[in-house]
Amino acid sequence: MTAAEPPLLRVRNLVAGYPKQAGIFGGTKIVPAIHDINVEIGRGETLAFVGESGSGKSTTGRAVLRLLPVASGSIEFEGQDITHWGKRTPLEYRKDVQAIFQDPSASLNPRHLISHSIELPLRRHGMTSKKEIRRKLEWAMDMVGLQRDHLNRFPNELSGGQQQRVAIARALVLDPKLVVCDEAVSALDLSTQGQIINLLADLQEETGASYLFIAHDLGLVRHIADRVGVMNQGRLVELGETEQIFSNPQDDYTKRLLKATPASTPLGRDARRAERQRARLDLAAA
Ligand SMILES: Nc1ncnc2c1ncn2[C@@H]1O[C@H](COP(=O)(O)OP(=O)(O)OP(=O)(O)O)[C@@H](O)[C@H]1O
């Protein structure tokens, strides 16, 4: 980022929440679930949100995806104010900002072949050439480590980890600039979690996408995040470099949260890359 270039995402004093009917004649009002959130995400950066259940992590993710109304404050993407886009959010933003959610089986239509599920967003965003689409589908399968033959299967013919790889392929096939990963590996068993986390990190190196990574598991967060934001009761109580948060937390709530979670090995970007390389070699040797 040059001095003049804005961050990819900038959230300022954001208050957002859920619409509620305010009475027969009252229209709707917003019941805030997050308060005064200030955060930026740089290009190619992974920012993680941690915090207890109900602390507002997913709500912040949904606000960034422009799925929730904003009561006050602002959201900027590449320097453009997108605070009030709501339902009329331009298709271009829907392409640039993708999401991967917890339950891949719920996000894939059981009656659609995998090829159809990945093809749909490509067509929606204007790709019509059959040849070009086929090339993209095959590229996506290679990218997430699935066989091309998986394109001709239905979701229930794949394992949970394979389904999540399809969800990742579908999100990344549009070359997004930001991916909101909301508990993207929580439903998977431990070894599959590790594989998917490593895959996400590898893909980030390749594509340069930024991640907003929402998770309960502090071990995973320490592994993948460049910076961490700690949420409590709808507020961002601490924000900093991952290692600083884990080794020298300032906020009392962060200290309590870390105490309640077993420590994990600290890793920088280079160490993470080396560890992934080792894991791949182990996998190949197995
Ligand atoms: N659809 C909804 N309608 C109204 N309120 C909601 C809705 N979804 C969440 N909330 C409220 O917003 C607050 C924040 O919830 P949110 O889902 O963002 O928390 P979270 O930190 O992501 O929790 P979890 O880790 O359990 O997913 C909670 O008080 C919750 O009750």
The ligand as an SDF file (V2000), in Angstrom:
LIG
                    3D

 31 33  0  0  0  0  0  0  0  0999 V2000
  -30.7330  -12.7140   13.0160 N   0  0  0  0  0  0  0  0  0  0  0  0
  -30.6110  -12.0430   14.1640 C   0  0  0  0  0  0  0  0  0  0  0  0
  -31.6180  -11.2720   14.6150 N   0  0  0  0  0  0  0  0  0  0  0  0
  -31.5080  -10.5590   15.7590 C   0  0  0  0  0  0  0  0  0  0  0  0
  -30.4030  -10.5740   16.5470 N   0  0  0  0  0  0  0  0  0  0  0  0
  -29.3660  -11.3410   16.1570 C   0  0  0  0  0  0  0  0  0  0  0  0
  -29.4220  -12.1110   14.9490 C   0  0  0  0  0  0  0  0  0  0  0  0
  -28.2330  -12.7620   14.8220 N   0  0  0  0  0  0  0  0  0  0  0  0
  -27.4850  -12.4120   15.8860 C   0  0  0  0  0  0  0  0  0  0  0  0
  -28.1700  -11.5620   16.6940 N   0  0  0  0  0  0  0  0  0  0  0  0
  -27.6680  -10.9680   17.9530 C   0  0  0  0  0  0  0  0  0  0  0  0
  -26.5030  -10.2140   17.6900 O   0  0  0  0  0  0  0  0  0  0  0  0
  -25.5580  -10.3840   18.7440 C   0  0  0  0  0  0  0  0  0  0  0  0
  -24.2280  -10.7930   18.1490 C   0  0  0  0  0  0  0  0  0  0  0  0
  -24.3860  -12.0820   17.5290 O   0  0  0  0  0  0  0  0  0  0  0  0
  -23.3080  -12.6800   16.5110 P   0  0  0  0  0  0  0  0  0  0  0  0
  -23.9430  -13.8180   15.8040 O   0  0  0  0  0  0  0  0  0  0  0  0
  -22.7230  -11.5790   15.7270 O   0  0  0  0  0  0  0  0  0  0  0  0
  -22.1970  -13.2120   17.5470 O   0  0  0  0  0  0  0  0  0  0  0  0
  -20.9500  -14.1260   17.2780 P   0  0  0  0  0  0  0  0  0  0  0  0
  -19.8320  -13.5300   18.0660 O   0  0  0  0  0  0  0  0  0  0  0  0
  -20.7260  -14.3050   15.8270 O   0  0  0  0  0  0  0  0  0  0  0  0
  -21.4230  -15.4830   17.9450 O   0  0  0  0  0  0  0  0  0  0  0  0
  -21.1480  -17.0100   17.4870 P   0  0  0  0  0  0  0  0  0  0  0  0
  -19.6910  -17.2160   17.7330 O   0  0  0  0  0  0  0  0  0  0  0  0
  -22.0040  -17.8050   18.4090 O   0  0  0  0  0  0  0  0  0  0  0  0
  -21.5220  -17.1360   16.0460 O   0  0  0  0  0  0  0  0  0  0  0  0
  -26.1400  -11.4080   19.7080 C   0  0  0  0  0  0  0  0  0  0  0  0
  -26.6720  -10.7120   20.8160 O   0  0  0  0  0  0  0  0  0  0  0  0
  -27.2380  -12.0690   18.9150 C   0  0  0  0  0  0  0  0  0  0  0  0
  -28.2990  -12.4400   19.7420 O   0  0  0  0  0  0  0  0  0  0  0  0
  1  2  1  0
  2  3  1  0
  2  7  2  0
  3  4  2  0
  4  5  1  0
  5  6  2  0
  6  7  1  0
  6 10  1  0
  7  8  1  0
  8  9  2  0
  9 10  1  0
 10 11  1  0
 11 12  1  0
 11 30  1  0
 12 13  1  0
 13 14  1  0
 13 28  1  0
 14 15  1  0
 15 16  1  0
 16 17  2  0
 16 18  1  0
 16 19  1  0
 19 20  1  0
 20 21  2  0
 20 22  1  0
 20 23  1  0
 23 24  1  0
 24 25  2  0
 24 26  1  0
 24 27  1  0
 28 29  1  0
 28 30  1  0
 30 31  1  0
M  END
$$$$
